[in-house]
Amino acid sequence: MVWHSDAYLKGNGTLIACHAHGALFEIERGACVSGPCLRRSLTRVPLTKAEDGSISVPAQVA
């Protein structure tokens, strides 16, 4: 989804950017506000943050 390190956000940090498709998503709702997915939404998945700072997705979701 990202082509450059720390390039997931657009504007003043209020939108998630997909650089592969040019889509923009609202962070809180996951709603696509621009791009080929307009009027659709991202699917929220649970994440786990370990003590070492790493983040993982549970196996049943991945």
mmCIF file of the N, C-alpha and C atoms, coordinates in Angstrom:
data_MODEL
# 
_entry.id   MODEL 
# 
loop_
_atom_site.group_PDB 
_atom_site.id 
_atom_site.type_symbol 
_atom_site.label_atom_id 
_atom_site.label_alt_id 
_atom_site.label_comp_id 
_atom_site.label_asym_id 
_atom_site.label_entity_id 
_atom_site.label_seq_id 
_atom_site.pdbx_PDB_ins_code 
_atom_site.Cartn_x 
_atom_site.Cartn_y 
_atom_site.Cartn_z 
_atom_site.occupancy 
_atom_site.B_iso_or_equiv 
_atom_site.pdbx_formal_charge 
_atom_site.auth_seq_id 
_atom_site.auth_comp_id 
_atom_site.auth_asym_id 
_atom_site.auth_atom_id 
_atom_site.pdbx_PDB_model_num 
ATOM 1   N N  . MET A 1 1  ? 0.808   -1.186  0.000  1.00 0.00 ? 1  MET A N  1 
ATOM 2   C CA . MET A 1 1  ? 0.000   0.000   0.000  1.00 0.00 ? 1  MET A CA 1 
ATOM 3   C C  . MET A 1 1  ? 0.859   1.261   0.000  1.00 0.00 ? 1  MET A C  1 
ATOM 4   N N  . VAL A 1 2  ? 2.024   1.230   0.572  1.00 0.00 ? 2  VAL A N  1 
ATOM 5   C CA . VAL A 1 2  ? 2.841   2.446   0.642  1.00 0.00 ? 2  VAL A CA 1 
ATOM 6   C C  . VAL A 1 2  ? 4.113   2.280   -0.192 1.00 0.00 ? 2  VAL A C  1 
ATOM 7   N N  . TRP A 1 3  ? 4.500   3.329   -0.881 1.00 0.00 ? 3  TRP A N  1 
ATOM 8   C CA . TRP A 1 3  ? 5.710   3.308   -1.716 1.00 0.00 ? 3  TRP A CA 1 
ATOM 9   C C  . TRP A 1 3  ? 6.891   3.922   -0.989 1.00 0.00 ? 3  TRP A C  1 
ATOM 10  N N  . HIS A 1 4  ? 6.643   4.767   -0.007 1.00 0.00 ? 4  HIS A N  1 
ATOM 11  C CA . HIS A 1 4  ? 7.696   5.438   0.738  1.00 0.00 ? 4  HIS A CA 1 
ATOM 12  C C  . HIS A 1 4  ? 7.438   5.273   2.231  1.00 0.00 ? 4  HIS A C  1 
ATOM 13  N N  . SER A 1 5  ? 8.499   5.186   3.001  1.00 0.00 ? 5  SER A N  1 
ATOM 14  C CA . SER A 1 5  ? 8.363   5.054   4.446  1.00 0.00 ? 5  SER A CA 1 
ATOM 15  C C  . SER A 1 5  ? 7.547   6.214   5.023  1.00 0.00 ? 5  SER A C  1 
ATOM 16  N N  . ASP A 1 6  ? 6.621   5.909   5.911  1.00 0.00 ? 6  ASP A N  1 
ATOM 17  C CA . ASP A 1 6  ? 5.774   6.901   6.581  1.00 0.00 ? 6  ASP A CA 1 
ATOM 18  C C  . ASP A 1 6  ? 4.895   7.688   5.624  1.00 0.00 ? 6  ASP A C  1 
ATOM 19  N N  . ALA A 1 7  ? 4.482   7.096   4.516  1.00 0.00 ? 7  ALA A N  1 
ATOM 20  C CA . ALA A 1 7  ? 3.674   7.816   3.531  1.00 0.00 ? 7  ALA A CA 1 
ATOM 21  C C  . ALA A 1 7  ? 2.235   7.302   3.475  1.00 0.00 ? 7  ALA A C  1 
ATOM 22  N N  . TYR A 1 8  ? 1.740   6.761   4.566  1.00 0.00 ? 8  TYR A N  1 
ATOM 23  C CA . TYR A 1 8  ? 0.377   6.240   4.580  1.00 0.00 ? 8  TYR A CA 1 
ATOM 24  C C  . TYR A 1 8  ? -0.687  7.324   4.716  1.00 0.00 ? 8  TYR A C  1 
ATOM 25  N N  . LEU A 1 9  ? -0.315  8.474   5.239  1.00 0.00 ? 9  LEU A N  1 
ATOM 26  C CA . LEU A 1 9  ? -1.298  9.521   5.507  1.00 0.00 ? 9  LEU A CA 1 
ATOM 27  C C  . LEU A 1 9  ? -1.195  10.663  4.510  1.00 0.00 ? 9  LEU A C  1 
ATOM 28  N N  . LYS A 1 10 ? -2.343  11.270  4.212  1.00 0.00 ? 10 LYS A N  1 
ATOM 29  C CA . LYS A 1 10 ? -2.414  12.416  3.307  1.00 0.00 ? 10 LYS A CA 1 
ATOM 30  C C  . LYS A 1 10 ? -2.978  13.619  4.038  1.00 0.00 ? 10 LYS A C  1 
ATOM 31  N N  . GLY A 1 11 ? -2.858  14.768  3.392  1.00 0.00 ? 11 GLY A N  1 
ATOM 32  C CA . GLY A 1 11 ? -3.385  15.990  3.981  1.00 0.00 ? 11 GLY A CA 1 
ATOM 33  C C  . GLY A 1 11 ? -2.695  16.278  5.292  1.00 0.00 ? 11 GLY A C  1 
ATOM 34  N N  . ASN A 1 12 ? -3.436  16.682  6.260  1.00 0.00 ? 12 ASN A N  1 
ATOM 35  C CA . ASN A 1 12 ? -2.854  16.955  7.577  1.00 0.00 ? 12 ASN A CA 1 
ATOM 36  C C  . ASN A 1 12 ? -3.036  15.748  8.498  1.00 0.00 ? 12 ASN A C  1 
ATOM 37  N N  . GLY A 1 13 ? -2.837  14.550  7.950  1.00 0.00 ? 13 GLY A N  1 
ATOM 38  C CA . GLY A 1 13 ? -2.902  13.327  8.738  1.00 0.00 ? 13 GLY A CA 1 
ATOM 39  C C  . GLY A 1 13 ? -4.299  12.809  8.973  1.00 0.00 ? 13 GLY A C  1 
ATOM 40  N N  . THR A 1 14 ? -5.266  13.238  8.155  1.00 0.00 ? 14 THR A N  1 
ATOM 41  C CA . THR A 1 14 ? -6.653  12.840  8.383  1.00 0.00 ? 14 THR A CA 1 
ATOM 42  C C  . THR A 1 14 ? -7.136  11.736  7.452  1.00 0.00 ? 14 THR A C  1 
ATOM 43  N N  . LEU A 1 15 ? -6.347  11.372  6.444  1.00 0.00 ? 15 LEU A N  1 
ATOM 44  C CA . LEU A 1 15 ? -6.758  10.347  5.491  1.00 0.00 ? 15 LEU A CA 1 
ATOM 45  C C  . LEU A 1 15 ? -5.653  9.315   5.285  1.00 0.00 ? 15 LEU A C  1 
ATOM 46  N N  . ILE A 1 16 ? -6.042  8.056   5.094  1.00 0.00 ? 16 ILE A N  1 
ATOM 47  C CA . ILE A 1 16 ? -5.113  6.992   4.732  1.00 0.00 ? 16 ILE A CA 1 
ATOM 48  C C  . ILE A 1 16 ? -5.042  6.962   3.212  1.00 0.00 ? 16 ILE A C  1 
ATOM 49  N N  . ALA A 1 17 ? -3.833  6.886   2.673  1.00 0.00 ? 17 ALA A N  1 
ATOM 50  C CA . ALA A 1 17 ? -3.652  6.893   1.223  1.00 0.00 ? 17 ALA A CA 1 
ATOM 51  C C  . ALA A 1 17 ? -3.191  5.531   0.717  1.00 0.00 ? 17 ALA A C  1 
ATOM 52  N N  . CYS A 1 18 ? -3.805  5.066   -0.368 1.00 0.00 ? 18 CYS A N  1 
ATOM 53  C CA . CYS A 1 18 ? -3.348  3.866   -1.077 1.00 0.00 ? 18 CYS A CA 1 
ATOM 54  C C  . CYS A 1 18 ? -2.635  4.365   -2.331 1.00 0.00 ? 18 CYS A C  1 
ATOM 55  N N  . HIS A 1 19 ? -1.320  4.241   -2.350 1.00 0.00 ? 19 HIS A N  1 
ATOM 56  C CA . HIS A 1 19 ? -0.552  4.758   -3.471 1.00 0.00 ? 19 HIS A CA 1 
ATOM 57  C C  . HIS A 1 19 ? -0.651  3.857   -4.696 1.00 0.00 ? 19 HIS A C  1 
ATOM 58  N N  . ALA A 1 20 ? -1.098  2.626   -4.541 1.00 0.00 ? 20 ALA A N  1 
ATOM 59  C CA . ALA A 1 20 ? -1.255  1.724   -5.682 1.00 0.00 ? 20 ALA A CA 1 
ATOM 60  C C  . ALA A 1 20 ? -2.472  2.085   -6.520 1.00 0.00 ? 20 ALA A C  1 
ATOM 61  N N  . HIS A 1 21 ? -3.546  2.531   -5.874 1.00 0.00 ? 21 HIS A N  1 
ATOM 62  C CA . HIS A 1 21 ? -4.798  2.809   -6.582 1.00 0.00 ? 21 HIS A CA 1 
ATOM 63  C C  . HIS A 1 21 ? -5.233  4.271   -6.513 1.00 0.00 ? 21 HIS A C  1 
ATOM 64  N N  . GLY A 1 22 ? -4.534  5.070   -5.717 1.00 0.00 ? 22 GLY A N  1 
ATOM 65  C CA . GLY A 1 22 ? -4.890  6.478   -5.587 1.00 0.00 ? 22 GLY A CA 1 
ATOM 66  C C  . GLY A 1 22 ? -6.096  6.729   -4.715 1.00 0.00 ? 22 GLY A C  1 
ATOM 67  N N  . ALA A 1 23 ? -6.480  5.749   -3.917 1.00 0.00 ? 23 ALA A N  1 
ATOM 68  C CA . ALA A 1 23 ? -7.655  5.889   -3.056 1.00 0.00 ? 23 ALA A CA 1 
ATOM 69  C C  . ALA A 1 23 ? -7.293  6.605   -1.754 1.00 0.00 ? 23 ALA A C  1 
ATOM 70  N N  . LEU A 1 24 ? -8.282  7.303   -1.198 1.00 0.00 ? 24 LEU A N  1 
ATOM 71  C CA . LEU A 1 24 ? -8.142  7.949   0.106  1.00 0.00 ? 24 LEU A CA 1 
ATOM 72  C C  . LEU A 1 24 ? -9.266  7.473   1.014  1.00 0.00 ? 24 LEU A C  1 
ATOM 73  N N  . PHE A 1 25 ? -8.926  7.166   2.269  1.00 0.00 ? 25 PHE A N  1 
ATOM 74  C CA . PHE A 1 25 ? -9.879  6.625   3.231  1.00 0.00 ? 25 PHE A CA 1 
ATOM 75  C C  . PHE A 1 25 ? -9.898  7.449   4.502  1.00 0.00 ? 25 PHE A C  1 
ATOM 76  N N  . GLU A 1 26 ? -11.096 7.645   5.079  1.00 0.00 ? 26 GLU A N  1 
ATOM 77  C CA . GLU A 1 26 ? -11.215 8.270   6.391  1.00 0.00 ? 26 GLU A CA 1 
ATOM 78  C C  . GLU A 1 26 ? -10.627 7.314   7.416  1.00 0.00 ? 26 GLU A C  1 
ATOM 79  N N  . ILE A 1 27 ? -9.856  7.825   8.341  1.00 0.00 ? 27 ILE A N  1 
ATOM 80  C CA . ILE A 1 27 ? -9.204  6.973   9.333  1.00 0.00 ? 27 ILE A CA 1 
ATOM 81  C C  . ILE A 1 27 ? -10.214 6.317   10.281 1.00 0.00 ? 27 ILE A C  1 
ATOM 82  N N  . GLU A 1 28 ? -11.120 7.075   10.831 1.00 0.00 ? 28 GLU A N  1 
ATOM 83  C CA . GLU A 1 28 ? -12.044 6.546   11.842 1.00 0.00 ? 28 GLU A CA 1 
ATOM 84  C C  . GLU A 1 28 ? -13.036 5.523   11.286 1.00 0.00 ? 28 GLU A C  1 
ATOM 85  N N  . ARG A 1 29 ? -13.626 5.793   10.147 1.00 0.00 ? 29 ARG A N  1 
ATOM 86  C CA . ARG A 1 29 ? -14.668 4.912   9.599  1.00 0.00 ? 29 ARG A CA 1 
ATOM 87  C C  . ARG A 1 29 ? -14.169 3.976   8.513  1.00 0.00 ? 29 ARG A C  1 
ATOM 88  N N  . GLY A 1 30 ? -13.006 4.277   7.917  1.00 0.00 ? 30 GLY A N  1 
ATOM 89  C CA . GLY A 1 30 ? -12.495 3.457   6.821  1.00 0.00 ? 30 GLY A CA 1 
ATOM 90  C C  . GLY A 1 30 ? -13.210 3.717   5.508  1.00 0.00 ? 30 GLY A C  1 
ATOM 91  N N  . ALA A 1 31 ? -14.053 4.744   5.468  1.00 0.00 ? 31 ALA A N  1 
ATOM 92  C CA . ALA A 1 31 ? -14.827 5.046   4.257  1.00 0.00 ? 31 ALA A CA 1 
ATOM 93  C C  . ALA A 1 31 ? -13.914 5.590   3.164  1.00 0.00 ? 31 ALA A C  1 
ATOM 94  N N  . CYS A 1 32 ? -14.075 5.087   1.947  1.00 0.00 ? 32 CYS A N  1 
ATOM 95  C CA . CYS A 1 32 ? -13.323 5.583   0.799  1.00 0.00 ? 32 CYS A CA 1 
ATOM 96  C C  . CYS A 1 32 ? -13.967 6.892   0.350  1.00 0.00 ? 32 CYS A C  1 
ATOM 97  N N  . VAL A 1 33 ? -13.170 7.961   0.308  1.00 0.00 ? 33 VAL A N  1 
ATOM 98  C CA . VAL A 1 33 ? -13.693 9.266   -0.072 1.00 0.00 ? 33 VAL A CA 1 
ATOM 99  C C  . VAL A 1 33 ? -13.181 9.719   -1.434 1.00 0.00 ? 33 VAL A C  1 
ATOM 100 N N  . SER A 1 34 ? -12.239 8.948   -2.011 1.00 0.00 ? 34 SER A N  1 
ATOM 101 C CA . SER A 1 34 ? -11.710 9.288   -3.323 1.00 0.00 ? 34 SER A CA 1 
ATOM 102 C C  . SER A 1 34 ? -11.024 8.062   -3.915 1.00 0.00 ? 34 SER A C  1 
ATOM 103 N N  . GLY A 1 35 ? -11.185 7.861   -5.214 1.00 0.00 ? 35 GLY A N  1 
ATOM 104 C CA . GLY A 1 35 ? -10.528 6.743   -5.882 1.00 0.00 ? 35 GLY A CA 1 
ATOM 105 C C  . GLY A 1 35 ? -11.517 5.708   -6.374 1.00 0.00 ? 35 GLY A C  1 
ATOM 106 N N  . PRO A 1 36 ? -11.006 4.566   -6.859 1.00 0.00 ? 36 PRO A N  1 
ATOM 107 C CA . PRO A 1 36 ? -11.855 3.548   -7.476 1.00 0.00 ? 36 PRO A CA 1 
ATOM 108 C C  . PRO A 1 36 ? -12.817 2.846   -6.513 1.00 0.00 ? 36 PRO A C  1 
ATOM 109 N N  . CYS A 1 37 ? -12.642 3.046   -5.230 1.00 0.00 ? 37 CYS A N  1 
ATOM 110 C CA . CYS A 1 37 ? -13.486 2.376   -4.228 1.00 0.00 ? 37 CYS A CA 1 
ATOM 111 C C  . CYS A 1 37 ? -14.550 3.302   -3.656 1.00 0.00 ? 37 CYS A C  1 
ATOM 112 N N  . LEU A 1 38 ? -14.783 4.427   -4.260 1.00 0.00 ? 38 LEU A N  1 
ATOM 113 C CA . LEU A 1 38 ? -15.713 5.435   -3.742 1.00 0.00 ? 38 LEU A CA 1 
ATOM 114 C C  . LEU A 1 38 ? -17.014 4.809   -3.261 1.00 0.00 ? 38 LEU A C  1 
ATOM 115 N N  . ARG A 1 39 ? -17.473 5.255   -2.079 1.00 0.00 ? 39 ARG A N  1 
ATOM 116 C CA . ARG A 1 39 ? -18.701 4.782   -1.425 1.00 0.00 ? 39 ARG A CA 1 
ATOM 117 C C  . ARG A 1 39 ? -18.573 3.363   -0.859 1.00 0.00 ? 39 ARG A C  1 
ATOM 118 N N  . ARG A 1 40 ? -17.372 2.861   -0.724 1.00 0.00 ? 40 ARG A N  1 
ATOM 119 C CA . ARG A 1 40 ? -17.141 1.582   -0.067 1.00 0.00 ? 40 ARG A CA 1 
ATOM 120 C C  . ARG A 1 40 ? -16.287 1.849   1.163  1.00 0.00 ? 40 ARG A C  1 
ATOM 121 N N  . SER A 1 41 ? -15.963 0.804   1.923  1.00 0.00 ? 41 SER A N  1 
ATOM 122 C CA . SER A 1 41 ? -15.184 0.988   3.155  1.00 0.00 ? 41 SER A CA 1 
ATOM 123 C C  . SER A 1 41 ? -14.152 -0.112  3.329  1.00 0.00 ? 41 SER A C  1 
ATOM 124 N N  . LEU A 1 42 ? -13.110 0.218   4.067  1.00 0.00 ? 42 LEU A N  1 
ATOM 125 C CA . LEU A 1 42 ? -12.143 -0.783  4.494  1.00 0.00 ? 42 LEU A CA 1 
ATOM 126 C C  . LEU A 1 42 ? -12.797 -1.647  5.559  1.00 0.00 ? 42 LEU A C  1 
ATOM 127 N N  . THR A 1 43 ? -12.315 -2.867  5.714  1.00 0.00 ? 43 THR A N  1 
ATOM 128 C CA . THR A 1 43 ? -12.810 -3.758  6.759  1.00 0.00 ? 43 THR A CA 1 
ATOM 129 C C  . THR A 1 43 ? -11.893 -3.662  7.964  1.00 0.00 ? 43 THR A C  1 
ATOM 130 N N  . ARG A 1 44 ? -12.462 -3.357  9.126  1.00 0.00 ? 44 ARG A N  1 
ATOM 131 C CA . ARG A 1 44 ? -11.682 -3.255  10.361 1.00 0.00 ? 44 ARG A CA 1 
ATOM 132 C C  . ARG A 1 44 ? -11.281 -4.658  10.815 1.00 0.00 ? 44 ARG A C  1 
ATOM 133 N N  . VAL A 1 45 ? -10.016 -4.820  11.185 1.00 0.00 ? 45 VAL A N  1 
ATOM 134 C CA . VAL A 1 45 ? -9.532  -6.090  11.731 1.00 0.00 ? 45 VAL A CA 1 
ATOM 135 C C  . VAL A 1 45 ? -8.854  -5.820  13.070 1.00 0.00 ? 45 VAL A C  1 
ATOM 136 N N  . PRO A 1 46 ? -8.958  -6.761  14.008 1.00 0.00 ? 46 PRO A N  1 
ATOM 137 C CA . PRO A 1 46 ? -8.325  -6.576  15.308 1.00 0.00 ? 46 PRO A CA 1 
ATOM 138 C C  . PRO A 1 46 ? -6.803  -6.715  15.180 1.00 0.00 ? 46 PRO A C  1 
ATOM 139 N N  . LEU A 1 47 ? -6.067  -5.897  15.913 1.00 0.00 ? 47 LEU A N  1 
ATOM 140 C CA . LEU A 1 47 ? -4.606  -5.965  15.933 1.00 0.00 ? 47 LEU A CA 1 
ATOM 141 C C  . LEU A 1 47 ? -4.133  -6.193  17.355 1.00 0.00 ? 47 LEU A C  1 
ATOM 142 N N  . THR A 1 48 ? -2.970  -6.798  17.471 1.00 0.00 ? 48 THR A N  1 
ATOM 143 C CA . THR A 1 48 ? -2.358  -7.016  18.770 1.00 0.00 ? 48 THR A CA 1 
ATOM 144 C C  . THR A 1 48 ? -0.987  -6.361  18.762 1.00 0.00 ? 48 THR A C  1 
ATOM 145 N N  . LYS A 1 49 ? -0.710  -5.542  19.781 1.00 0.00 ? 49 LYS A N  1 
ATOM 146 C CA . LYS A 1 49 ? 0.595   -4.898  19.896 1.00 0.00 ? 49 LYS A CA 1 
ATOM 147 C C  . LYS A 1 49 ? 1.376   -5.583  21.005 1.00 0.00 ? 49 LYS A C  1 
ATOM 148 N N  . ALA A 1 50 ? 2.542   -6.111  20.659 1.00 0.00 ? 50 ALA A N  1 
ATOM 149 C CA . ALA A 1 50 ? 3.393   -6.807  21.626 1.00 0.00 ? 50 ALA A CA 1 
ATOM 150 C C  . ALA A 1 50 ? 4.214   -5.802  22.430 1.00 0.00 ? 50 ALA A C  1 
ATOM 151 N N  . GLU A 1 51 ? 4.806   -6.266  23.520 1.00 0.00 ? 51 GLU A N  1 
ATOM 152 C CA . GLU A 1 51 ? 5.633   -5.402  24.363 1.00 0.00 ? 51 GLU A CA 1 
ATOM 153 C C  . GLU A 1 51 ? 6.813   -4.808  23.593 1.00 0.00 ? 51 GLU A C  1 
ATOM 154 N N  . ASP A 1 52 ? 7.300   -5.530  22.572 1.00 0.00 ? 52 ASP A N  1 
ATOM 155 C CA . ASP A 1 52 ? 8.440   -5.030  21.791 1.00 0.00 ? 52 ASP A CA 1 
ATOM 156 C C  . ASP A 1 52 ? 8.026   -4.014  20.731 1.00 0.00 ? 52 ASP A C  1 
ATOM 157 N N  . GLY A 1 53 ? 6.706   -3.708  20.683 1.00 0.00 ? 53 GLY A N  1 
ATOM 158 C CA . GLY A 1 53 ? 6.209   -2.721  19.740 1.00 0.00 ? 53 GLY A CA 1 
ATOM 159 C C  . GLY A 1 53 ? 5.735   -3.293  18.420 1.00 0.00 ? 53 GLY A C  1 
ATOM 160 N N  . SER A 1 54 ? 5.961   -4.579  18.180 1.00 0.00 ? 54 SER A N  1 
ATOM 161 C CA . SER A 1 54 ? 5.511   -5.188  16.931 1.00 0.00 ? 54 SER A CA 1 
ATOM 162 C C  . SER A 1 54 ? 3.983   -5.335  16.948 1.00 0.00 ? 54 SER A C  1 
ATOM 163 N N  . ILE A 1 55 ? 3.392   -5.303  15.778 1.00 0.00 ? 55 ILE A N  1 
ATOM 164 C CA . ILE A 1 55 ? 1.939   -5.402  15.629 1.00 0.00 ? 55 ILE A CA 1 
ATOM 165 C C  . ILE A 1 55 ? 1.623   -6.617  14.775 1.00 0.00 ? 55 ILE A C  1 
ATOM 166 N N  . SER A 1 56 ? 0.611   -7.394  15.194 1.00 0.00 ? 56 SER A N  1 
ATOM 167 C CA . SER A 1 56 ? 0.234   -8.584  14.443 1.00 0.00 ? 56 SER A CA 1 
ATOM 168 C C  . SER A 1 56 ? -1.273  -8.674  14.277 1.00 0.00 ? 56 SER A C  1 
ATOM 169 N N  . VAL A 1 57 ? -1.676  -9.443  13.279 1.00 0.00 ? 57 VAL A N  1 
ATOM 170 C CA . VAL A 1 57 ? -3.083  -9.714  12.998 1.00 0.00 ? 57 VAL A CA 1 
ATOM 171 C C  . VAL A 1 57 ? -3.345  -11.148 13.427 1.00 0.00 ? 57 VAL A C  1 
ATOM 172 N N  . PRO A 1 58 ? -4.415  -11.415 14.175 1.00 0.00 ? 58 PRO A N  1 
ATOM 173 C CA . PRO A 1 58 ? -4.719  -12.786 14.580 1.00 0.00 ? 58 PRO A CA 1 
ATOM 174 C C  . PRO A 1 58 ? -4.822  -13.716 13.376 1.00 0.00 ? 58 PRO A C  1 
ATOM 175 N N  . ALA A 1 59 ? -4.393  -14.983 13.542 1.00 0.00 ? 59 ALA A N  1 
ATOM 176 C CA . ALA A 1 59 ? -4.349  -15.952 12.457 1.00 0.00 ? 59 ALA A CA 1 
ATOM 177 C C  . ALA A 1 59 ? -5.682  -16.146 11.755 1.00 0.00 ? 59 ALA A C  1 
ATOM 178 N N  . GLN A 1 60 ? -6.799  -16.112 12.481 1.00 0.00 ? 60 GLN A N  1 
ATOM 179 C CA . GLN A 1 60 ? -8.103  -16.346 11.863 1.00 0.00 ? 60 GLN A CA 1 
ATOM 180 C C  . GLN A 1 60 ? -8.497  -15.218 10.914 1.00 0.00 ? 60 GLN A C  1 
ATOM 181 N N  . VAL A 1 61 ? -7.863  -14.052 11.001 1.00 0.00 ? 61 VAL A N  1 
ATOM 182 C CA . VAL A 1 61 ? -8.177  -12.907 10.153 1.00 0.00 ? 61 VAL A CA 1 
ATOM 183 C C  . VAL A 1 61 ? -7.235  -12.857 8.967  1.00 0.00 ? 61 VAL A C  1 
ATOM 184 N N  . ALA A 1 62 ? -5.987  -13.209 9.172  1.00 0.00 ? 62 ALA A N  1 
ATOM 185 C CA . ALA A 1 62 ? -4.946  -13.094 8.135  1.00 0.00 ? 62 ALA A CA 1 
ATOM 186 C C  . ALA A 1 62 ? -5.160  -14.005 6.963  1.00 0.00 ? 62 ALA A C  1 
# 
